[in-house]
Amino acid sequence: MHVDESIISGAKLTRNNKARPVTEKWVVGAYDTVKKVGMMRRVEDRSGDTLIDCIKEWCLPGTVIVTDGWKGYSTVQVAGFKHEVVVHEQHFVDPETGVHTNNVENMWQRCKCRFKRIRGTSDELLCSYLDEFLWIERYGRTVTERWENWFKCLNPIKLPCL
């Protein structure tokens, strides 16, 4: 399981191209490299306790957790998980072990590109936009796939025609 935290906000430009500050919106994400699915959760901070709570929610004890070198992940092993680390200041793929967080980083890139296309989001709608992104990732990247899967979710029981 690749785990990472990211900030989903940026400086907004005013009419005279000066940046105005915006509230930081932290999101913790994970990508299951076996099932090929992602998870995300809006959090208030990226402290160790917050990160461990997310990991415990998504992973069984003993799961291999791959993270970057952020100090908030320092207690992952103490919490009952196997922990592999890649230090991005040195390299993005550890040359000795092959450990990387590319899957979750790629998920962030796709998510943030989507947010840019829809011109951002408000804090109140962020969680629903994250849910929508994850649903699209899992159930259909094309409009046709989305509709087909939407109807399957609405009517999972197929009744015989009369």
BELGIRA-V540861 format. One record per helix or strand of 3 or more residues. SS is the DSSP state (alpha for helix, beta for strand). FROM is the first residue (numbers start at 0). LEN is the number of residues. If there is no record, write none. Layout:
BEGIN
[[SS;FROM;LEN] [SS;FROM;LEN]]
END
This chain:
BEGIN
[[beta;1;6] [beta;25;7] [beta;36;7] [alpha;47;11] [beta;63;4] [alpha;70;3] [beta;81;4] [alpha;101;16] [alpha;125;14] [alpha;142;12]]
END
